[in-house]
Amino acid sequence: MIRVMLVDDQREVRDGLTLMMSKFADLHVVSRCANGAKAMEELRCLDASGAALPDVVLMDVRMPVMDGIDATRRIVRSWPSVHVLVLTTYDQDDYAFGALAVGASGFLLKDSAVGTIVGAIRSVAAGDAVLSPRVTRELIARVIPNRTPSASDRFSVLPPRELKMAELVSEGLSNAEIAERLSIEASSVKRSITRILSKLGLRDRVQIAVAWYKAGRFS
């Protein structure tokens, strides 16, 4: 069962998403909040009571009181096991890219098909990221305007196969796409990426892409 928190200032959006997820046995909406501040308050209460935290927070970016960027930054810092999936109206939304830069695991358009939203929630809960190659490139360009190779390239600790996987992650490929490219099982890719994150001291695939760019390896 994937526990989901919905954060959106529009009640009709929260209601619609709740209804949609009720049709899938593996998804359960555990909390609904009208803004980032309410989400933080709810998470603190759950944490203090020892209750299970949500696996995925479906987060709007443009909200009053506390927007999705600030909320995402605080959530990933305080509860690293909670993954944030950002909802936005436009695929060029600066707010969405800002949320990715502070730790969101991906973003979706609000008018995405049901299957796309459900698939994204499942992917993020499994530790994957929801980033297309275009989004990855634009994120990198926005987060790091000046490419300067690092004197200490952290990727030098990786063996050749893991180095190639890090490169493909940085290009925005999913586990399945990496597996196809390298002619191996997707489960093997997932294990390897977990090792890469551990070796590099990184939280998720977005951070791999940013670190790859900082190291001057992005083509």
C-alpha positions in Angstrom: 0.0 0.0 0.0 1.4 3.4 -1.0 0.4 6.2 1.4 -0.2 9.5 -0.3 -0.6 13.0 1.0 -2.4 15.6 -1.2 -1.4 19.2 -0.9 -3.4 21.7 -3.0 -5.3 24.9 -2.2 -8.2 23.9 -4.4 -10.7 21.6 -2.7 -12.0 20.3 -6.0 -8.5 19.2 -7.0 -8.1 17.3 -3.7 -11.5 15.7 -4.0 -10.8 14.7 -7.6 -7.5 13.2 -6.8 -8.9 11.3 -3.8 -11.7 9.9 -5.9 -9.2 8.9 -8.6 -6.9 7.1 -6.2 -9.8 5.3 -4.5 -10.0 3.1 -7.6 -6.5 1.7 -7.1 -6.0 -0.9 -4.4 -2.4 -0.1 -3.8 -3.0 3.7 -3.3 -4.3 5.2 -0.1 -4.8 8.9 0.6 -3.8 9.4 4.3 -4.0 13.2 4.4 -5.3 16.2 2.5 -3.9 19.7 3.1 -4.7 23.1 1.7 -1.1 24.5 1.7 2.5 23.7 2.6 2.2 25.0 6.1 -0.7 22.6 6.8 1.3 19.7 5.3 4.2 20.5 7.6 1.9 20.6 10.6 0.3 17.3 9.6 3.7 15.6 9.1 4.9 16.8 12.5 1.8 15.4 14.2 2.2 12.0 12.4 5.8 11.9 13.3 5.2 12.8 17.0 2.5 10.2 17.3 4.7 7.5 15.8 2.2 7.0 12.9 3.3 6.0 9.5 4.4 8.9 7.3 3.2 9.2 3.7 5.3 7.6 1.1 4.6 10.3 -1.5 3.4 13.9 -1.2 1.5 15.1 -4.3 2.3 18.8 -4.0 0.9 21.8 -5.8 3.5 24.6 -6.2 1.4 27.8 -6.2 -0.4 28.0 -2.9 -1.0 30.7 -0.2 0.7 30.7 3.2 3.5 28.3 2.2 4.1 27.4 -1.5 5.3 24.1 -2.8 8.9 25.1 -3.1 9.3 26.0 0.6 7.3 23.0 1.7 9.3 20.6 -0.5 12.6 22.0 0.9 11.4 21.5 4.5 9.9 18.1 4.0 12.9 16.5 2.3 15.2 18.0 4.9 13.1 16.8 7.9 11.8 13.5 6.5 14.1 12.1 3.9 12.0 9.0 3.4 9.1 11.1 2.1 9.1 11.7 -1.6 7.6 14.8 -3.2 5.9 14.7 -6.6 5.0 18.2 -7.8 1.9 19.2 -9.6 1.9 22.1 -11.9 -0.3 23.7 -14.6 2.4 24.5 -17.1 5.4 22.3 -18.1 7.7 25.4 -18.1 6.6 26.5 -14.6 9.5 28.1 -12.7 7.9 27.0 -9.5 8.1 23.4 -10.5 11.8 23.6 -11.5 12.4 25.4 -8.2 10.8 22.5 -6.3 13.0 20.0 -8.2 16.1 22.0 -7.3 15.3 21.7 -3.6 14.5 17.9 -3.6 11.3 17.0 -5.4 11.5 13.7 -7.2 9.7 14.9 -10.3 6.7 16.9 -11.5 3.5 16.3 -13.4 1.0 18.4 -15.2 -2.3 18.7 -13.4 -4.2 17.6 -16.5 -2.0 14.4 -16.9 -3.9 11.2 -17.7 -4.9 9.1 -14.7 -2.5 6.3 -15.7 0.4 8.8 -15.9 -0.3 10.2 -12.4 -0.7 6.7 -10.9 2.4 5.4 -12.6 4.4 8.5 -11.4 3.2 7.9 -7.8 4.3 4.3 -8.0 7.6 5.2 -9.5 8.5 7.8 -6.9 7.4 5.5 -4.1 9.8 2.9 -5.4 12.6 5.4 -5.4 12.6 6.4 -9.0 12.3 9.9 -10.3 9.8 11.3 -12.8 11.9 13.4 -15.1 12.0 13.4 -18.9 15.3 14.0 -20.6 14.0 17.5 -21.6 13.1 18.3 -18.0 16.4 17.0 -16.7 18.4 19.2 -19.2 16.3 22.3 -18.3 16.6 21.6 -14.6 20.4 21.4 -14.9 20.6 24.6 -16.9 18.5 26.5 -14.4 20.1 25.1 -11.2 23.7 25.5 -12.4 24.1 28.3 -14.9 27.9 28.0 -15.1 29.5 24.7 -15.9 32.7 24.4 -14.0 34.3 21.0 -13.7 35.0 20.1 -10.1 38.6 19.6 -9.0 37.4 16.6 -7.0 35.2 14.6 -9.3 33.1 12.4 -6.9 32.2 10.0 -9.7 35.8 8.8 -9.9 34.9 6.3 -7.1 32.5 4.4 -9.4 33.4 1.4 -11.5 32.8 1.7 -15.3 29.3 0.0 -15.3 28.0 2.2 -12.4 29.6 5.3 -14.1 27.6 4.5 -17.2 24.4 4.2 -15.2 25.0 7.5 -13.6 25.4 9.0 -17.0 22.1 7.5 -18.2 20.3 8.7 -15.0 21.7 12.2 -15.7 20.2 12.0 -19.2 16.7 11.4 -17.6 16.3 7.7 -18.5 14.1 5.5 -16.3 15.3 2.2 -14.8 13.5 0.3 -17.6 15.2 2.4 -20.3 18.6 2.0 -18.7 18.1 -1.8 -18.5 17.2 -1.9 -22.2 20.2 0.3 -23.1 22.6 -1.9 -21.2 20.8 -5.3 -21.9 20.3 -6.1 -18.2 17.3 -6.6 -15.8 15.6 -3.5 -14.4 16.0 -4.9 -10.9 19.7 -4.9 -11.4 19.6 -1.3 -12.4 17.6 -0.4 -9.3 20.2 -2.1 -7.1 23.1 -0.5 -8.8 21.5 3.0 -8.5 21.0 2.4 -4.8 24.7 1.6 -4.5 25.6 4.7 -6.5 23.5 6.9 -4.2 25.1 5.4 -1.2 28.7 5.8 -2.5 28.2 9.4 -3.5 26.1 10.4 -0.5 23.2 11.6 -2.6 19.5 11.4 -1.9 17.9 10.7 -5.3 18.3 10.6 -9.1 17.9 14.4 -9.4 20.9 14.9 -7.3 22.9 12.5 -9.5 22.1 14.6 -12.5 23.1 17.8 -10.7 26.3 16.3 -9.4 27.1 14.9 -12.9 26.8 18.4 -14.3 28.8 20.0 -11.5 31.6 17.5 -12.3 31.7 18.8 -15.8 30.6 15.5 -17.3 27.4 16.6 -18.9 27.7 16.7 -22.6 
